[in-house]
Structure formats: structure tokens, C-alpha cells
Amino acid sequence: MDFTPKIRDASGWTMFAFGVLALLLGLLGLIRPELLLSLLGFPILDRASRAAGDYTIVFMTASSMASFNIGVYYILAALNDIKKFYLWTVPFRLVTFSVFTIIALTGVAPMRFIGVGLWEGLGALVTGLALYLDGKK
């Protein structure tokens, strides 16, 4: 019996690729939250100069842990060919695309933050298309 997990098709590879990136960006944010903030276009303040009650670093750490965990979920789903999970991610990634794009366009977040939304939207469309094409085989 072979219990070796395998990626079987295009939809699995989309999930695996997104999972690896989410895991790595989550790890980056856990190790260097300020670097992740700068990649997203936010100004960086020295930790010592942050006002009492400024929980930016705490929030970045929590968000990074979530990203790390999601990365692991996506990787495990891809390695175990859990198509139903792939399908569930598509509409929720489109919601994420909508929210992140709106907050960038309305000035709540820096415009560079729109990249997060575009990544989610593109990922949802690619995974959705891959699922559709895989289903036709």
C-alpha cells in the first residue's frame, strides 16, 4: 500500500503553490513583522516609538500566524487531493479579493495593499478554472 500523498492535477498545484506562499509570508511576518508591513506599503515605526495601546505588531503577528496556518491547510489539502476544500476556497478568496481591493481603493489601506486583493482574486479564478478543467477530464 502506498500512503504517499501526491498532487494529482492542476487544481492541486494551484492550492499547493498558494499554500507555500501563504506559509512563507506567514513565517516572514512571525519573524519580521515590520518587513511584512513595509512590503504592504505601511510606514514603519520603531517599536520603542510606538504609542501605548499601539497593537500593530501584535496584529501583524496574529495575521501572520493565520497566514502560516492557512498555508499548511492548503498544502495538506493539495497533498491529499481534497477537492471539496479547493472548491470552498474559491468563493471565500473572491470575498477576500473584494474586501482588500475596496479598502485599498477607498484609502483605508495603502494602494500597494491592492496586491493582496489581486493575488486572492487571481488565485480564486485560477483554482476555479483548474477545478473546472480537471472535472472535464
C-alpha positions in Angstrom: 0.0 0.0 0.0 1.3 3.4 -1.0 0.3 6.1 1.5 2.5 8.8 -0.1 0.5 12.0 -0.6 0.5 13.2 -4.2 -0.6 16.2 -6.2 -2.7 14.8 -8.9 -3.8 17.7 -11.2 -3.7 21.4 -12.0 -6.2 22.4 -9.2 -3.9 20.6 -6.7 -0.9 22.5 -7.9 -2.7 25.9 -7.5 -3.6 25.0 -4.0 -0.1 23.8 -3.2 1.5 27.0 -4.7 -0.8 29.3 -2.8 -0.2 27.3 0.4 3.6 27.5 0.1 3.4 31.3 -0.5 1.0 31.8 2.4 3.1 29.7 4.7 6.3 31.6 3.8 4.7 35.0 4.1 3.2 34.0 7.4 6.6 32.8 8.6 8.2 36.1 7.4 5.6 38.1 9.4 6.2 36.0 12.5 9.9 36.6 12.3 10.0 40.2 11.0 6.5 41.8 11.2 8.0 45.2 10.2 9.3 43.8 7.0 5.9 42.5 6.1 4.4 45.9 6.9 6.8 47.6 4.6 6.1 45.1 1.8 2.4 46.0 2.2 3.2 49.8 1.9 2.7 50.8 5.5 5.1 53.2 7.2 7.4 51.6 9.7 7.8 53.0 13.2 10.5 51.9 15.6 8.9 49.6 18.2 10.2 51.9 21.0 8.5 54.9 19.5 5.0 53.3 19.3 2.4 54.8 21.5 0.9 52.8 24.4 -2.0 50.9 23.0 -0.5 50.5 19.5 -1.1 46.9 18.7 0.2 47.0 15.1 2.9 44.4 15.8 0.5 42.2 17.8 -2.0 42.3 14.9 0.7 41.5 12.3 1.9 38.6 14.4 -1.7 37.2 14.7 -2.3 37.8 11.0 1.0 36.1 10.1 0.1 33.1 12.3 -3.2 32.8 10.4 -1.4 33.0 7.1 1.1 30.3 8.2 -1.8 28.0 9.3 -3.8 28.6 6.1 -0.6 27.8 4.1 -0.4 24.5 6.0 -4.1 23.7 5.3 -3.7 24.4 1.6 -0.5 22.3 1.3 -2.1 19.4 3.2 -5.3 19.6 1.1 -3.2 19.6 -2.1 -1.1 16.6 -1.0 -4.3 14.7 -0.1 -6.4 15.8 -3.1 -9.3 17.2 -1.1 -11.2 18.7 -4.0 -14.1 19.8 -1.8 -11.8 22.0 0.2 -10.4 23.5 -3.1 -13.9 24.4 -4.1 -14.8 26.0 -0.8 -11.8 28.3 -1.1 -12.9 29.9 -4.4 -15.8 32.0 -3.2 -14.1 33.0 0.0 -11.0 34.1 -1.8 -13.3 36.2 -4.0 -14.7 37.8 -0.9 -11.1 38.5 0.3 -10.3 40.0 -3.1 -13.3 42.3 -2.7 -12.6 43.5 0.8 -8.9 44.1 0.3 -9.4 45.8 -3.0 -12.1 48.1 -1.6 -10.0 49.1 1.4 -7.1 49.9 -0.9 -9.3 51.9 -3.3 -11.0 53.8 -0.6 -7.7 54.8 1.1 -8.2 52.8 4.3 -5.0 50.9 3.3 -2.1 51.9 1.1 -2.6 51.3 -2.7 0.2 48.7 -2.6 -2.2 46.6 -0.4 -4.3 46.1 -3.5 -1.7 43.5 -4.5 -3.1 41.3 -1.7 -6.6 41.6 -3.1 -5.4 40.9 -6.7 -3.4 37.9 -5.5 -6.5 36.4 -3.8 -8.8 37.2 -6.8 -6.4 35.7 -9.3 -5.8 32.7 -7.1 -9.6 32.1 -6.8 -10.0 32.4 -10.6 -7.1 30.1 -11.4 -8.2 27.5 -8.9 -11.8 27.7 -10.1 -10.7 27.3 -13.7 -8.4 24.4 -12.8 -11.2 22.7 -11.0 -13.5 23.1 -14.0 -10.9 21.8 -16.4 -9.9 18.9 -14.1 -13.6 18.0 -14.0 -13.8 17.8 -17.7 -11.0 15.1 -17.9 
